[in-house]
Amino acid sequence: MLKWAIELNAFDISYEPRKAIKGQAFVDFIAEMTRPTFEKNVATRWTVYVDESSTQNGCGAGIICQSPEGDKYEYAMRFKFQTSNNEAEYEALLAGIKMCKAAGAQEILALSDSQLIVSQVNGDYEARDPNMIKYMQALRQEIEHLKSFEAKQIPRTENNQADALSKLASSASCDTPRHVFWEVKERRSIEQESCTPVVAILGRSSTWMAPIIAYKVEDSLPDDPSLAAKIQKRSSWFEWWNGVLYKKSFSRPLLRCVTPEKGKEILDDLHQGLCSSHIGGRALAEKALRTGYYWPTLREDALAMVQKCDKCQRFAHLIHRPSHPLTPIMSPIPFAKWGMDLLGPYTAAPGGRRYVIVAVDYFTKWVEAEALKNIRTSDVREFIWKNIMTRFGIPQAIVFDNGPQFETPKLKEWLADHGIHSCFASVGRPQANGQVEALNKIISEGIKKKLDEAKAYGAEAVLPIEMCEPTLRVMLYDENANWEMMKLALDFLPEVRGNAALRKHLYKIRMAREYNKKVSKRVLKIGDFVLRKMESV
């Protein structure tokens, strides 16, 4: 800087430092490096050419839909009903607008050679004929959600392609192959419009998705405040996209919602279709979730389908659990009722004893047992006399199983002479010598029924000693697999909550039924004289 100052003094020039160098450098950088932006004028308007043909031989319409890129789609319609030229023109215009909307069009330009139709659409002419009024109403419903709609009249010479299609001929302005779509209409568009909403309402009201769709699409809620709040809270888990309802999932992006009837078809295809393996109910429900479908009773329907599958039941493992609940035998006093059974044959013991006869008291659970060489009726009678009657007195009753040693007339007569009532257990019931196991089974089954399927909120407790000295279940714990199972459980959570609400509702009904037995109804009307209990002042 000093050198430059000496050089400039010779020319009577003074040096002044530049101010705000940082700000100027930033401005220069933006000015030099910013690229110019060019706005692209992308055409988004679709063009529809329509024309009609109404003769004595038949009626038809020709439609040409031109995309913003210039692609043309030709469409020919034949009517099975007699129409006038104006009605056929309206039919063609409505069909063309619907096709453009199905392709995603938001801006449509309709070109027709009919001055009457174009003027009525633009509002220059008034429609007086009843059918024309209905067509105008149907047209306004179609274009009310569009960003822009314009109808123009063109000369017939510029509409020769649509005119040729309407007359079931062919005409093209290029040498490329043409693909013409055909349709035969059975009824007028105004007749279909009058019945379509009713069919839609009837078809939608019977599904579980109806309240959610009504809230998502039309923002309508039921009159019941509690039900409306429940739908609002539940609808946050659903998305309405492209006319289909989807459910948000913990394990998948979106699950498509279907009706229970459609869900049963999906489960049937997954269970016994071409790529199926007849998997179990829980695996079938998880497979349906992984495939991408959802309905409220998914898991219950999957379990029910597996239970009804003929092949699954035919080749399933045998069920060894009892099919009927245990009926306990009540005994009022000790040693009044005994149960008796035979065990064996075992390996021969000294004296050739291979069998064991067992008697159990139902009150005290006292056990008397003796090894026997044979299991004849005389051996049974001797055991009863020696081990029961001489030690504990004559019992009131003895319960036997259906063994041939206990069903002989001699034993029955001997017991009857001593005033002992002989009872026989059912073949399908547990044997009389399994009292301790039966007692344990009663307790365990009661705990299972009380806790149902929600034990400790789905998590197993881990003791502190298991962290110091890991057990097998701690060593085999996989956090990723556990997290995947938790996400699947969260997907089934709405169904579990619904079942819990149903059980709670049934419990309330039973409680109210018991309480209402003590209610004495009092009907009071305006003007009735009543006695009111007053506290002493």
C-alpha positions in Angstrom: 0.0 0.0 0.0 2.9 2.4 0.8 4.5 1.8 -2.6 1.2 2.6 -4.4 0.8 5.8 -2.4 4.4 7.0 -3.4 3.6 6.3 -7.1 0.3 8.1 -7.0 1.7 11.3 -5.4 3.5 12.2 -8.6 0.2 12.6 -10.4 -1.5 14.5 -7.5 -3.9 11.5 -6.9 -4.9 10.4 -3.4 -5.7 6.8 -2.6 -8.9 6.1 -0.7 -9.6 2.5 0.5 -12.7 0.7 -0.7 -15.5 0.5 1.8 -17.7 -2.6 2.5 -15.5 -4.9 0.5 -17.3 -8.0 1.9 -20.7 -6.8 0.8 -19.5 -5.8 -2.6 -17.7 -9.1 -3.2 -20.9 -11.0 -2.3 -22.9 -8.9 -4.7 -20.4 -9.4 -7.5 -20.4 -13.2 -6.8 -24.1 -13.4 -7.1 -24.2 -11.3 -10.3 -21.5 -13.4 -12.0 -22.6 -16.9 -10.8 -26.4 -16.7 -10.9 -27.7 -18.6 -14.0 -30.7 -17.1 -15.8 -34.0 -19.0 -15.3 -36.2 -19.8 -18.2 -39.8 -20.5 -17.6 -41.2 -23.4 -19.6 -44.5 -22.9 -21.1 -45.8 -26.4 -20.8 -49.2 -26.9 -22.4 -51.7 -28.7 -20.2 -54.9 -28.2 -22.1 -56.6 -31.2 -23.8 -58.6 -30.8 -27.0 -61.7 -32.8 -27.7 -63.3 -33.0 -31.2 -66.8 -34.3 -31.2 -69.4 -35.0 -33.9 -72.7 -37.0 -34.2 -74.5 -39.0 -36.7 -78.2 -39.8 -36.3 -79.9 -41.7 -39.1 -82.7 -44.2 -39.5 -80.3 -47.1 -39.5 -78.7 -46.1 -36.2 -77.1 -43.4 -34.1 -73.5 -42.9 -33.3 -70.8 -40.4 -32.2 -67.2 -39.8 -33.0 -64.7 -38.5 -30.5 -61.0 -37.5 -30.9 -59.0 -36.6 -27.7 -55.8 -34.8 -28.3 -53.2 -34.6 -25.5 -51.1 -31.5 -24.8 -48.2 -33.4 -26.5 -50.2 -33.8 -29.7 -51.1 -37.5 -29.3 -54.6 -38.3 -30.7 -56.9 -41.0 -29.4 -59.9 -41.9 -31.5 -63.1 -43.2 -30.0 -66.3 -44.3 -31.7 -69.6 -44.9 -30.0 -72.8 -46.6 -31.2 -76.1 -46.0 -29.5 -78.7 -48.8 -29.0 -81.4 -46.1 -28.5 -82.8 -43.6 -31.0 -81.6 -40.0 -30.4 -81.8 -36.7 -32.2 -78.7 -35.0 -33.6 -78.4 -32.6 -30.6 -78.8 -35.4 -28.1 -76.1 -37.5 -29.9 -73.8 -34.4 -29.9 -74.3 -34.1 -26.1 -73.5 -37.8 -25.6 -70.3 -37.4 -27.6 -69.3 -34.3 -25.6 -70.0 -35.9 -22.2 -68.0 -39.0 -23.2 -65.1 -37.0 -24.4 -64.9 -34.9 -21.2 -65.0 -38.1 -19.1 -62.2 -39.7 -21.1 -60.0 -36.6 -20.7 -60.7 -36.4 -17.0 -59.8 -40.1 -16.7 -56.4 -39.2 -18.3 -55.8 -36.5 -15.7 -56.9 -33.5 -17.6 -57.7 -30.3 -15.8 -58.0 -27.9 -18.8 -60.2 -29.0 -21.7 -61.1 -27.3 -25.0 -64.1 -28.8 -26.7 -64.5 -28.3 -30.5 -67.8 -29.0 -32.3 -69.5 -28.0 -35.5 -72.9 -27.7 -33.8 -73.8 -24.1 -33.2 -76.7 -25.0 -30.9 -74.7 -27.2 -28.5 -71.8 -24.7 -28.3 -74.1 -21.8 -27.7 -76.0 -23.7 -25.0 -72.8 -24.7 -23.3 -71.4 -21.1 -23.3 -74.7 -19.7 -22.1 -75.7 -17.8 -25.2 -78.7 -20.0 -25.9 -81.2 -21.3 -23.3 -82.1 -25.0 -23.2 -85.9 -25.5 -23.1 -86.3 -29.2 -24.1 -86.5 -31.5 -20.9 -83.7 -33.7 -22.3 -81.5 -30.8 -23.2 -81.9 -29.4 -19.7 -80.8 -32.8 -18.2 -77.9 -32.9 -20.6 -76.8 -29.4 -19.5 -77.0 -30.4 -15.8 -74.9 -33.5 -16.5 -72.4 -31.4 -18.4 -72.1 -28.8 -15.6 -71.5 -31.6 -13.1 -68.6 -32.9 -15.2 -66.9 -29.6 -15.7 -67.4 -28.1 -12.3 -64.1 -29.5 -10.8 -62.0 -28.6 -13.9 -59.6 -25.6 -13.8 -60.9 -24.3 -17.2 -63.3 -25.5 -19.8 -64.0 -23.8 -23.2 -66.3 -24.8 -26.1 -65.8 -23.5 -29.6 -67.6 -23.9 -32.9 -65.5 -25.0 -35.9 -66.4 -25.5 -39.5 -67.4 -29.0 -40.5 -64.4 -29.2 -42.8 -62.1 -28.9 -39.8 -64.0 -31.7 -38.0 -63.8 -34.4 -40.7 -62.1 -37.0 -38.6 -64.7 -36.9 -35.8 -67.4 -36.8 -38.5 -65.9 -39.9 -40.2 -65.8 -41.8 -36.9 -69.4 -40.9 -36.2 -70.3 -42.5 -39.5 -68.3 -45.5 -38.7 -65.8 -44.7 -41.5 -62.1 -44.0 -41.3 -60.1 -40.8 -41.9 -56.6 -39.9 -40.8 -54.4 -36.9 -41.3 -51.2 -38.9 -40.9 -49.7 -42.1 -42.1 -49.2 -43.6 -38.6 -51.3 -46.6 -37.7 -54.6 -45.8 -36.1 -56.2 -47.4 -33.1 -59.9 -46.8 -32.8 -61.7 -47.7 -29.5 -65.4 -48.8 -29.8 -68.2 -48.7 -27.3 -71.9 -49.6 -27.5 -74.1 -47.6 -25.2 -77.2 -49.2 -23.9 -78.8 -46.1 -22.2 -78.5 -42.4 -22.3 -76.0 -40.6 -20.2 -78.7 -38.7 -18.3 -80.4 -42.0 -17.3 -77.1 -43.4 -16.1 -76.4 -40.2 -14.1 -79.7 -40.4 -12.3 -79.1 -43.9 -11.0 -75.3 -44.0 -10.5 -75.3 -42.0 -7.2 -77.9 -44.3 -5.7 -75.9 -47.4 -6.6 -72.7 -45.8 -5.2 -74.4 -44.9 -1.9 -76.0 -48.3 -1.5 -72.7 -50.1 -2.4 -70.6 -48.0 0.0 -72.9 -47.8 3.0 -72.5 -51.5 3.8 -68.7 -51.5 4.2 -66.6 -50.7 7.2 -64.8 -48.0 5.1 -68.0 -45.9 4.5 -67.7 -43.6 7.5 -63.9 -43.0 6.9 -64.4 -42.4 3.2 -67.3 -40.0 3.9 -65.1 -38.1 6.3 -62.0 -38.0 4.1 -63.9 -37.1 0.9 -67.0 -35.2 1.9 -65.9 -34.1 5.4 -69.2 -35.5 6.8 -69.6 -37.1 10.3 -72.4 -38.9 12.0 -74.8 -37.0 14.4 -73.6 -39.0 17.4 -70.7 -36.9 19.0 -68.9 -39.9 20.5 -69.1 -41.8 17.2 -67.9 -38.7 15.3 -64.9 -38.3 17.6 -64.0 -41.9 17.2 -64.1 -41.6 13.4 -62.0 -38.5 13.4 -59.4 -40.2 15.6 -59.4 -43.3 13.6 -59.2 -41.6 10.2 -55.7 -40.2 11.0 -54.4 -43.8 10.2 -56.0 -43.8 6.7 -55.2 -42.0 3.4 -57.5 -41.5 0.5 -55.6 -41.5 -2.8 -56.7 -41.9 -6.3 -60.1 -43.2 -5.3 -58.7 -45.9 -3.0 -58.5 -46.0 0.8 -55.2 -47.0 2.3 -54.1 -47.6 5.9 -50.8 -46.5 7.4 -48.8 -49.4 8.7 -45.8 -49.9 11.0 -44.2 -52.5 8.9 -45.2 -51.4 5.4 -45.7 -48.1 3.6 -49.4 -48.3 2.9 -52.0 -51.2 3.1 -54.9 -51.2 0.7 -58.2 -51.4 2.5 -60.7 -54.0 1.2 -64.1 -55.3 2.2 -64.3 -58.5 4.3 -65.8 -60.3 1.3 -62.9 -59.3 -0.9 -60.5 -60.1 1.9 -61.8 -63.7 2.1 -61.0 -64.1 -1.6 -57.5 -62.8 -1.0 -57.0 -65.2 1.9 -58.3 -68.1 -0.1 -55.8 -67.3 -2.9 -52.9 -66.9 -0.4 -53.9 -70.1 1.5 -54.7 -72.5 -1.3 -53.9 -70.7 -4.5 -51.1 -71.5 -7.1 -48.3 -70.2 -4.9 -49.7 -71.3 -1.5 -48.5 -73.8 1.1 -51.5 -74.1 3.4 -49.9 -72.1 6.1 -51.4 -71.6 9.6 -53.8 -68.9 10.6 -51.3 -66.4 12.1 -48.8 -66.8 9.3 -51.6 -66.4 6.8 -52.7 -63.1 8.4 -49.1 -61.8 8.4 -48.7 -62.9 4.7 -51.8 -60.8 3.8 -50.3 -57.8 5.6 -47.0 -58.3 3.8 -48.8 -58.5 0.5 -50.4 -55.1 1.2 -54.0 -55.6 2.2 -56.0 -54.7 5.4 -59.5 -55.0 6.8 -60.5 -55.0 10.5 -61.1 -58.7 11.0 -58.0 -59.9 9.1 -56.6 -62.2 11.8 -59.9 -63.7 12.8 -60.8 -64.4 9.2 -57.4 -66.0 8.6 -57.8 -68.3 11.6 -61.4 -69.2 10.6 -60.3 -70.0 7.1 -57.6 -72.4 8.3 -60.0 -74.1 10.7 -62.4 -74.7 7.8 -59.8 -75.8 5.3 -60.4 -79.5 4.5 -56.8 -80.4 3.7 -55.5 -78.6 6.8 -57.8 -80.4 9.0 -57.3 -83.8 7.3 -53.5 -83.7 7.6 -53.1 -81.7 10.8 -51.5 -83.1 13.9 -53.8 -84.9 16.3 -55.2 -82.9 19.2 -54.7 -84.4 22.6 -56.4 -81.8 24.6 -59.8 -82.7 26.1 -62.7 -81.6 24.1 -65.0 -81.0 27.1 -64.4 -79.1 30.3 -63.6 -81.0 33.5 -66.5 -81.7 35.7 -65.3 -81.9 39.3 -66.8 -84.5 41.6 -67.8 -83.0 45.0 -67.4 -84.9 48.2 -68.9 -83.5 51.4 -66.9 -85.5 54.0 -63.5 -87.3 54.1 -63.3 -90.8 52.8 -67.0 -90.8 51.6 -66.2 -91.0 47.9 -63.3 -92.8 46.3 -62.0 -93.1 42.8 -60.4 -96.3 41.6 -58.2 -97.2 38.6 -55.8 -99.8 37.4 -52.3 -99.2 36.0 -50.1 -101.4 34.0 -49.0 -103.9 32.8 -45.4 -103.0 33.9 -42.2 -105.1 34.0 -42.8 -108.1 36.2 -41.7 -107.4 39.8 -40.9 -110.1 42.4 -43.9 -112.4 42.8 -45.0 -111.7 39.2 -46.7 -108.5 40.1 -47.2 -106.4 36.9 -50.3 -104.3 37.8 -51.1 -101.5 40.3 -54.5 -100.8 41.6 -54.9 -97.2 42.9 -57.7 -95.6 45.0 -57.9 -91.9 45.7 -60.2 -90.1 48.2 -61.9 -87.1 46.6 -61.9 -85.0 49.7 -58.4 -85.5 51.2 -56.7 -86.8 48.0 -55.4 -89.7 50.1 -53.9 -92.4 47.9 -54.0 -96.2 48.5 -52.1 -98.4 46.1 -51.1 -102.0 45.9 -49.2 -104.1 43.4 -51.1 -107.1 41.9 -50.2 -110.2 40.0 -53.6 -110.4 38.3 -56.5 -107.9 37.9 -59.5 -110.1 38.5 -62.7 -109.1 40.2 -61.7 -111.0 43.3 -58.5 -109.0 43.5 -60.4 -105.8 43.3 -62.9 -106.9 45.9 -60.1 -107.9 48.3 -58.3 -104.5 47.8 -61.5 -102.6 48.6 -62.0 -104.7 51.8 -58.4 -104.5 53.0 -57.3 -101.0 52.0 -60.5 -99.0 52.3 -63.3 -100.6 54.3 -61.1 -101.9 57.2 -59.0 -98.7 57.5 -61.4 -95.8 56.7 -64.8 -97.3 57.0 -67.5 -98.1 54.5 -67.6 -95.3 51.8 -70.8 -93.9 50.3 -69.7 -94.3 46.7 -66.8 -95.5 44.5 -66.1 -94.2 41.0 -64.7 -96.7 38.6 -63.6 -96.5 35.0 -65.1 -98.7 32.3 -62.7 -101.6 32.9 -64.1 -105.2 32.7 -62.9 -105.9 36.2 -65.3 -103.3 37.7 -68.4 -104.0 35.6 -69.0 -107.6 36.7 -72.3 -108.4 38.4 -70.5 -110.1 41.3 -68.7 -106.9 42.3 -71.8 -104.8 41.9 -73.8 -107.1 44.1 -71.1 -107.2 46.7 -70.9 -103.4 46.9 -74.7 -103.1 47.0 -74.8 -105.5 50.0 -72.5 -103.2 51.9 -74.5 -100.1 50.9 -71.8 -98.7 48.6 -73.0 -97.0 45.4 -70.9 -97.8 42.3 -70.4 -95.1 39.7 -68.7 -95.4 36.3 -66.9 -92.5 34.6 -67.3 -91.7 31.0 -64.9 -93.1 28.5 -63.8 -89.7 27.4 -63.1 -88.4 30.9 -59.7 -88.6 32.7 -59.1 -91.6 34.8 -59.9 -91.5 38.5 -56.2 -91.9 39.6 -55.2 -88.6 38.0 -56.5 -86.4 40.8 -53.3 -84.4 41.5 -52.8 -83.8 37.8 -56.5 -82.9 37.4 -56.2 -80.4 40.2 -53.2 -78.8 38.6 -55.0 -78.7 35.3 -58.0 -77.0 36.8 -55.8 -74.2 38.3 -53.7 -73.7 35.1 -56.8 -73.7 32.8 -58.5 -71.2 35.1 -55.4 -68.9 34.9 -55.3 -69.2 31.1 -59.0 -68.4 30.8 -58.6 -65.4 33.2 -55.6 -63.9 31.4 -56.7 -64.9 27.9 -54.1 -63.9 25.3 -52.8 -60.8 26.9 -50.3 -62.0 29.6 -48.1 -59.2 31.0 -49.0 -56.9 28.1 -47.2 -59.1 25.7 -43.7 -58.9 27.3 -41.9 -61.5 29.4 -40.2 -60.4 32.6 -36.4 -60.8 32.8 -35.0 -61.3 36.3 -31.8 -59.5 37.3 -30.0 -62.8 37.9 -30.6 -63.7 34.2 -28.5 -60.7 33.2 -25.6 -61.8 35.3 -25.9 -65.5 34.4 -27.7 -65.5 31.0 -30.3 -68.2 30.4 -31.1 -69.8 27.1 -33.9 -67.4 26.2 -31.7 -64.3 27.0 -28.8 -65.6 24.8 -31.2 -66.4 21.9 -32.9 -63.0 22.1 -32.8 -61.2 18.7 -33.7 -57.5 18.9 -34.4 -57.1 15.2 -36.7 -60.1 15.1 -38.4 -58.9 18.3 -38.9 -55.4 16.7 -40.5 -57.0 13.6 -42.9 -59.0 15.7 -43.8 -55.9 17.7 -44.6 -54.0 14.4 -46.8 -56.9 13.3 -48.5 -56.8 16.6 -49.1 -53.1 16.3 -50.8 -53.7 12.9 -53.2 -56.1 14.6 -53.7 -53.7 17.5 -57.0 -52.1 16.1 -58.5 -55.6 15.9 -57.4 -56.5 19.4 -58.8 -53.2 20.7 -62.1 -53.9 18.9 -62.4 -57.3 20.5 -61.6 -55.7 23.9 -64.3 -53.1 23.4 -66.8 -55.9 22.5 -65.9 -57.9 25.6 -66.3 -54.7 27.7 -69.7 -54.0 26.1 -70.9 -57.5 26.9 -69.7 -57.2 30.5 -71.6 -54.0 30.8 -74.7 -55.6 29.4 -74.5 -58.5 31.9 -73.9 -56.1 34.8 -76.9 -54.0 33.8 -79.1 -57.0 33.5 -78.3 -58.0 37.1 -78.8 -54.5 38.4 -82.1 -54.0 36.5 -83.6 -57.0 38.3 -83.8 -54.9 41.4 -85.2 -51.8 39.7 -88.7 -50.7 40.4 -89.9 -48.4 37.7 -91.6 -45.1 38.6 -93.4 -43.2 36.0 -94.2 -39.6 37.0 -96.1 -37.0 35.0 -96.6 -33.3 35.3 -99.3 -32.6 37.9 -98.8 -35.8 39.9 -98.6 -35.5 43.7 -95.4 -37.0 45.2 -94.0 -37.4 48.7 -90.6 -36.0 49.3 -88.5 -37.0 52.2 -87.3 -33.9 54.1 -84.6 -33.8 56.8 -85.6 -32.3 60.1 -84.7 -28.7 60.5 
